[in-house]
Amino acid sequence: MGKRARGRVSSTCFFQFVFPFVVSTCTWEPRETNDFFLSSSLLCPPSDEDLAVVGSEWRWKDETYGEQRRRPPPPPPPPPPPSLFPLILCLLLSRPSEAGASGGGGGGTTPPVVVGYGYKVRSAAIDPSGTALTAELRLTRRTSVYGPDVENLRLVASFDAGGRLRIRITDADHRRWEVPDDLIPRRSPSVPHGSLAGQALTPPPPPCRPRCRISSCDLVFVLRNTNPFSFAVSRRSSGDVLFDTSASDPSAFLVFKDQYLQLSSSLPPRRSSLYGIGEHTKPSLRLQPNQTLTLWNADIESLNLDVNLYGSHPFYMDVRSSAGGGGGAGAGTTHGVLLLNSNGMDVVYTGDRITYKVIGGVLDLYFFPGRSPEAVMEQYTELIGRPTPMPYWSFGFHQCRYGYKNVADLEGVVAGYAKAHIPLEVMWTDIDYMDAYKDFTLDPINFPVEKMKEFVSSLHKNGQKYVPMLDPGISVNETYGPYIRGDASRHLRQTESYWGGEIKRFHDVLPFDGLWIDMNELSNFITSPPLPSTLDNPPYKINNAGVHLPINFNTTPVTSYHFGNISDYNAHNLYGLMEARATNKALVNVTGKRPFILARSTFVSSGKHTAHWTGDNAATWNDLAYSIPAILNSGLFGIPMVGADICGFAHDTTEELCNRWIQLGAFYPFARDHSEIYTIRRELYLWESVATSARKVLGLRYRLLPYLYTLMYEANRKGMPIARPLFFSFPEDKMTYDIHSQFLIGKGVMVTPILKSGAQTVDAYFPRGNWFDLFNYSNSVSTASGMNVMLDAPPDHPHLHVRGGNILAMQGEAMTTEAARKTPFELLVVVDGNGNSSGQVFLDDGEDVEMGGEGNKWTLVKFYCEKTGNDVTVRSEVVNGEFALMEKWVIDKVTILGLRKGTRMARLRGHELYNDVEAKSGQRTVKTVGKSSVGEQFVIAEVSRLSLLLGKEFKLKVKLSQS
């Protein structure tokens, strides 16, 4: 939802922080100016190679620094925050409208003089476990650019079990703002203590920990005692340097001032492919050289390219090509890097270097060793939190519009979808339903309580759902209940209870099924004049909105303070995350069910609490194409439930654009049609061509619901995205690194949309393997090493292909997810070149708060297909089969794709020997299919009328013969 004309209201801030500050001191002193080495292999027995790398003698000392030169405290000087902050309500009244917006002024990204000269190592220590190193650093030379330097720094490098490396650099003498540990729990870096005088610096030899693995023993940290000092992170297995801060140019030196922190690393330009650092709208998924990526949450429409948007995620994934710069052996080795910092920043990427320029906080780096993209995601979400599970119904189709006029309008939309026989799962309302745009109210004229209750009741009777919007603004109105109660809660410091209480009161009136929280960057329709403070006007100007706008522009003043003297300057980017967390908790308490929340503003770990949509896009062909990199990036950020506004939010759409958009949007993880007031309506039934496409693609989406829901289970368990870049499954194929017009659902279903007006064909890249059209199994593409294929693009047909090696559990088409879950299952078994494949399906009631928790309220079925001689065997392994048996789910049909032409079924060996049910003879059919692009031919083998109980293990053996 974009900017809207509405009454002046105040902004409401929600924060909860647990803030354990760890201040530690110790020192070490080098005797010689050689490198110091710390490796995650210290979790494993050290090798001779390890000892050879160390090769330096250091002498330890047990002393601390004497009196230090103290830098002046930053203005204004808040007192040290307490260790525990409750959620509070901060009512920030709107500033006078004549405040106006001031210009961005000054680039600041190319300083006229040297900003800093770096630091040198004064002393260091290694902790007794051998997994942490601490270095005390001292400034080499002062400058006044962007303010005075911090004289003394402390660097702590530490390995966690699993091989994750943390490098934290902060002021050695003063506490500084950090992302609260309550938000992202993490082990505090240990600081060595005690006297080790006279000992040589060699790795201690503790035994390998039980959880030590090869992939977690691969990172090496090297601290260089040069002037200025530098450090590097590399792979022990290959020697590949992942991060290296050494530089000869002072513009890349470490700088640490109160309001300007700079850290820079070189990158191998022909081998390094970076993804992430968002949120931005970009034409490509892979980061392109020579750009500045600004992170500062702002209400800037996502139809704008290359500017900071609603979320801040300083995380990137680096996929390395082989040593020669191409694919093949050694290609695809992947690692991830997170700078955990909530302050505004510019990230400058030139292709051969990445440089962070941050306006506060600390430098808290995390390195995730991988080595595959999947492993990086598992390691990253292990730190920030696994994605929250979504209810089953949320994978249905959603309809919304800013500008629905009244209840009758809503009822007409629901009836229109039913008449057109297009699935509709959820109806949404924007702020139109509110009384004078006040949260937790209903417009008494157009959306009166009783009529809205009847409307929601009718949706529920049809198996459909309802989701309203909440904005963060609470109107300052002495007759408005939420304001009165919120004002009391402010003084009682019980805002989390207040927020949950308001949600409960509203739910008691109108039993909604989820909540949509918007405008939570925070958005403000005015810009407050700056105070005489370096918080309002920091010395370094990040590239806000692409034109260096003040950071106060159209948001709450950064000089505002939250409970505990936490400045908005530091916590600005956390607001949407905190609101999502409080809303998630409130919905669980109110409904007792798995919550569904959709949030616009996000930060690192938002996926633990909410889904996301890409914001205010436009009805253009470019925006259609940009939606693919946007949803893929959200998955990389740990928010897998994501979608873009189908048919475009802003501007008028067209029939052709809407037609192509639903063909793509039907396969977003989150599929919702949404549009802006004063634009033309775009419900899918309004054009016959769009309705035809919608029935086709949503029909397939609903058949794939068990597959999509199982991907949600994988996301919740391991952090895997639902929509994935092609390089996730094919990291060794360098051609996939630049693909941003196709994507995978899971590991083996590829979506190839049509993204250009008037297109009769579409150019698709097919990685190696056999690929089968999910709309028509007779169409297939085979490639041994990956190739581009020109596909026809008729108006009603997008392209979805499934790759050999996958087994999909599918159900029947239906108008709602509830109805679809009552249909029999079909197994689509797509064998690879060796005749093998696998897959799984996760089943529960779709609404329990936990997914796969304790108890027997869920079932996980794993499927396998193996070809041995002339036999193809399809079998299952079942965990917690009681739930599936109770639901009486059955497999009615098994379809096998990928068998070569000339194959026929000679005999079907039934399941009577492996399942305690009456044997079924089955109906067997074999079809010869058309040629693939390289002349191969396949047959389709179908076994139907099976009635196999999904909750019991089965084995189905098909005897093949050659004709």
VODREN-154794 format. One record per residue (C-alpha): y, z, x. Coordinates in steps of 0.25 Angstrom, whole numbers, plus 5000, padded with zeros to 4 digits. Last residue first. Example, Ala and Ser with C-alpha at 12.3 -4.5 7.8 and 13.67 -1.06 7.14 Angstrom:
REM residues 2
499650295055 498250315049 
This chain:
REM residues 963
478448915037 478449035046 477949165040 478549295037 477949425032 478949515026 478849665028 479549765019 479549915024 480150025016 480750155017 481150225005 482550254999 482850104997 481750094987 481149954988 481249884975 480749744981 481249644971 481649544982 481149504996 482049395001 481849315014 483049215017 482749105027 483449065039 483848935046 484448915060 485348795062 486448855070 487348875058 486348925049 485448835041 485248865026 484248965021 482748955017 482449055007 481249155006 480949234993 480049354991 479949434978 479349564980 477949624978 478449754975 477549874979 477750004971 478450114978 478050204989 478650125001 477950075013 476650015009 477249954997 478349885004 477949745002 477349655013 477949515009 477149395014 477449255019 478949265019 479449135025 480149105038 480348955041 481848975043 482149105051 482349245045 483749285045 483849345031 482949445024 483249485010 482649615004 482749644989 482749754979 482949874988 483049994980 483950114977 483450214968 484550314970 483650424972 482850344982 484150314990 484450454991 483050494995 482950395006 483650495016 483450405028 482650275026 482150175035 481850035030 481049915033 481149765033 479949695040 479949545044 478549505048 478149375055 478249435069 478949565068 480349555061 481049685059 482049725048 482549865047 483349945036 483950085037 484150165024 485050285024 485050365011 486050465006 486050594998 484950655005 485650775012 486550785023 487650675025 487450525024 488850495020 489650625017 490550645005 489550584995 490050464988 489150344990 487950404984 487150374997 486550255004 486650205018 486050065021 485450015034 485249885042 484249815051 483849685056 482749615064 482149475063 482349445078 483549345075 484149445066 483649485052 484549495040 483949595030 484749595017 484149715009 484449714994 484749844987 484649864972 485849884963 486350024959 487350034971 488049914966 488449974953 489150094960 489749994970 490449924958 490449784952 489049754958 488349674968 486949714972 486549794984 486449774999 485749835011 486049745023 485049725035 485649665048 485049595060 485549455056 486949455053 487649465039 488649365035 489849375026 490749255024 491749235013 491549145001 492349114988 493349014994 492348945002 492448975017 491348895025 491048945038 491348895052 490548975063 490949035076 489849085085 489049195090 487949195100 486649155093 487249115080 486649105066 487449085053 486849095040 487049045025 485849065017 486149215014 487249175006 488349275003 487949365015 487949245024 486949265035 487249285050 486149265061 486549315075 487649305085 489049325081 489649235070 491149195070 491649135058 492649025056 493049015041 493048885032 493748835020 495048915023 496148895013 496849025018 496249095030 495449225031 494049185026 493149305029 491949325038 491249455036 490049485045 488949585041 488149635053 488649765059 489449825048 490349735040 490749635051 492049565053 492649425053 494149385055 494449475067 493549415078 494049435092 492949525098 491849445091 491849335101 491549435112 490149445107 489549575114 490149665103 489449595092 489249695081 490549765083 491149645088 491149585074 492249685070 491749785060 491949815045 491149945042 491650015054 490650105061 490950255063 489550305065 489150385053 490350355043 490450215048 488950195047 488950255033 490050155029 489250045034 488150085025 489150075013 489449935017 488049895018 487749965004 488949894998 488449755003 488149704989 489449754984 490149674995 489349554992 489849564977 491249594983 491149464990 490649374978 491449444967 492649444975 492549294979 492449254964 493549344960 494449284971 494149144966 494449194952 495749254955 496249384948 494849454950 495149504964 496349584960 497549524968 498749554960 500049484965 500949564973 502049664967 501249784971 500349774983 498849734983 497449794985 496049744984 495049834991 493849825000 493549935010 492449895020 493149755020 492049655014 492649625001 493949605009 493549475015 493149395003 494149474995 495249425005 494749275004 495049274989 496249354990 496849254999 496449134991 496949194978 498349234985 498949364988 500349414985 500949504996 500449635000 499049694999 498149585003 496949514995 496149634999 496849755005 496149785018 494949865020 494449995027 493250085027 492850085042 493950185046 493550215061 494650145068 493750025071 493450015056 494950005054 495049895065 494049815057 494849825044 496149785051 495549665059 494949615046 496249635037 497049545046 496349415041 496749455026 498149495031 498249355037 497849285025 498949355017 499049455006 499649575014 499149705020 499549835017 498549935022 497249915030 496450005021 495750135026 494650225022 494750375024 494350505030 493550495043 494150345044 495550415047 494950455061 496050385069 497250365060 497450305046 498550265036 498050185024 497050275018 495950255008 495150375004 493750374998 493150514998 491650544997 491450644986 491750784982 492850734974 494050824977 493550884990 493150754996 494450694991 495250794997 494550785011 494750635011 496250655007 496550755018 495850665028 496550545023 497950615023 497650655038 497350515042 498550455035 499450555042 498850555056 499850445062 501050525060 500450645067 501250645080 502650605075 502350675062 502450805070 501450915069 502251045068 501051115062 501251055049 501850925049 503150885056 504050775053 504750705065 503850585063 504650555050 503850505039 503550355039 504350235036 504850225051 504750355058 504050285070 505250205072 505050055071 504549995084 504449855079 502949835077 502949935065 503050045075 502949995090 503050135096 504350175101 504350265113 505450375114 505050435100 506050425089 505650515078 504850605087 505950585098 506850665089 508250655083 507650625069 507350485065 507850435051 506650435041 506150305037 505850275023 504750225015 503750325021 502250295025 501450405032 500550335037 500050375024 500450275014 499150265007 498050365003 497050304994 496150394987 494750394981 493950404968 495050444959 494750554948 496150554941 496650684937 495750774945 495850684956 497350704956 497150854957 496150834968 497050744976 498150844975 497250964979 496750884991 498150864996 498551004993 497351065000 497650975012 499051015011 498751165012 499851215021 500351315011 501851265012 501451125011 500451155000 501651204991 502351074993 501150994990 500951064977 502351034973 502250894978 500850864972 501350924958 502650834957 503750904950 504450944963 504450804968 504350774982 503350654981 502050664989 501950544998 500550525004 500150414995 498950424986 498250304981 497150294970 495650264970 494850234958 493350204958 492350114950 490950144944 491350094931 491450234925 492250274937 493250164934 493350204919 493650344923 494750294933 495450214922 495250334912 495850434922 497050334924 497250314909 497350464908 498250494920 499250384917 499350264926 500550184921 501350284914 500950424919 500850364934 499850454940 500050564950 499350614963 500350544972 501750514967 502050364966 502950394954 501750424946 500550364953 499650244949 500550144956 500250204969 499050124972 497850124962 496450084966 495250034958 493850044965 492549974964 492849834958 491749724959 492249594954 491649554940 492849484936 492949564923 492649694931 493749664941 494749634930 494349754923 494649844935 495949774937 496349784922 496049934922 497049954934 498149874926 497849964914 498050084922 499450044926 500249944935 499349914947 500449894958 499749924971 498449864969 496949914971 495549864969 494349914977 492949844980 491749934983 491550004996 492250124991 491150154981 490250194992 491150314996 491750305010 491150385022 492250435032 492350365045 491750445057 492750535064 493750515076 492750545087 491450495081 492250385075 492550335089 491150345095 490450275083 491550165084 491350145099 489850135097 489950035086 490949955095 489849955106 489850035119 490550125114 491250215124 492350275115 493550325123 494450425118 495950445122 496850555119 498250525124 499150635118 500150645107 501450555107 502150425107 500950335111 500950215120 499450175122 499250055132 498049955131 497949855143 497349715146 497449665132 498949705131 498749825121 499849915118 499550035109 500850095103 500750235098 501150335087 500450465089 499150495083 498350495097 496850475099 496850355108 495550295105 494750205114 493450125110 492350065119 491549935117 490549855126 490549715119 490249625130 489249675141 488349555140 488949445132 490449425128 491549385137 492649445146 491749435159 491449585159 490949575145 491849595133 492349735130 492649795116 493749895116 493949975103 495250035100 495850165095 497250205092 497050205077 498350225070 498450185055 499450125045 500050015052 500649985066 501049845068 500249715073 500349635060 501049675047 500149665034 499749805037 500949855030 501649965039 501650105033 501450165047 500450235056 500950225070 500050155080 500650035087 499749925093 500649845104 500149705107 499849625119 498349595118 497649575105 496749685099 495449635093 495549635078 496449525076 497549485066 498149625067 498549735057 498749865064 498050005063 497650015074 497150015089 495849945086 495049835094 495149795109 494449685116 494349715131 493649615140 494749515144 495849615145 495149725152 495949845148 496949925155 497350065149 498650125145 499150265141 500550295136 501050415130 502550425124 503050535116 502850655125 502650575137 501350535144 501350395151 500050345157 500350215165 500350075159 501850045161 501750095175 500949965179 499849995189 498850045179 497650135177 497350175163 495950115162 495150115149 493850045147 493450005161 492049935161 491150005172 489949955165 489150075162 490150185166 491150125156 492650145160 493750245157 494950245166 496050345171 497350335177 498250415187 499650375191 499450385202 497950375204 496850485201 496050395192 495250465181 494050385177 493250405164 491950345163 491250305150 489850265148 489050395145 489150385130 488450245129 487250305137 487150425128 487450565130 487050655118 486150745125 487050765136 486750715150 486550825160 487850885167 488150825181 489550855184 490350725188 490850735202 492250785207 491950865219 492051015218 493051095226 493751165215 493051165201 493751275195 493851295180 494251215168 494051065164 494751025151 493850985139 494350875130 494450925116 493350875107 493750795096 494050815081 494950705075 495750755064 495650905067 495850875082 497250835079 497750715085 498550765097 500050815099 500350875112 500151005119 500951025132 500551045146 499550945150 500050835141 498950745136 497950645140 496550645133 495450555138 494150565129 492850485132 491750475122 490450475129 489550525118 489850665121 491350675124 491950635137 493250695142 494450645149 495650755149 496950705154 498050815155 499550775157 500650835165 502150785165 502350735151 503350625153 504750635148 505250535137 504950395133 505450345147 505850465155 504950445167 504250545175 503250515187 501850555191 501550645179 500450735181 499050735176 497950845174 496550785173 495450835165 494050775165 492950795154 491450775154 490950845166 490450965159 491251055168 492550985165 493250895175 494550935181 495850865185 497150875193 498450805196 498150665191 499350575191 500150525179 500850405174 502150335178 502850325164 503750245156 504150145166 505450085162 505949985152 504850035142 504149925135 503549985122 504850055118 505149945109 506550005105 507050025091 506150035079 507250035069 507750145060 507250155046 508150215035 508550355033 509350315020 508150345012 508250495015 507050555021 505750575012 505250715012 504050755021 503150845014 502150895024 500850945018 499851015026 498451005031 498151125040 498451125055 497551205064 497851235079 499351245077 500351145083 501151185095 502651195091 503451065089 504451025099 505350925092 505550855102 504550845113 504350965122 505050945136 504150925147 503551045155 503551045170 502251115173 502051255179 500751265187 499651175185 498251225183 497251265194 495751255196 495551145206 494551035208 494350945220 494050805218 493150715226 492950575221 491650485220 491650495205 491050355203 489950385213 489550505204 489450415192 488650315199 487650415204 487450445189 487950565181 486950625171 487650605157 488750665150 489550635163 489250495159 490450505151 491150485164 492350555171 492850495185 493950535193 494650425202 495050455216 496350515222 495750625230 495750775229 495950775214 496450895207 495950955194 496651035183 496451115170 497151145158 496851125143 497551125130 496751095118 497551085105 496651105092 497451045081 496751035067 497750955059 497950925044 499050835040 499550785027 500950735025 501650695012 502850605012 503950625002 504250534990 505250434987 504950354975 504150224976 504450084982 503150044989 502750025004 501349965006 500050005000 
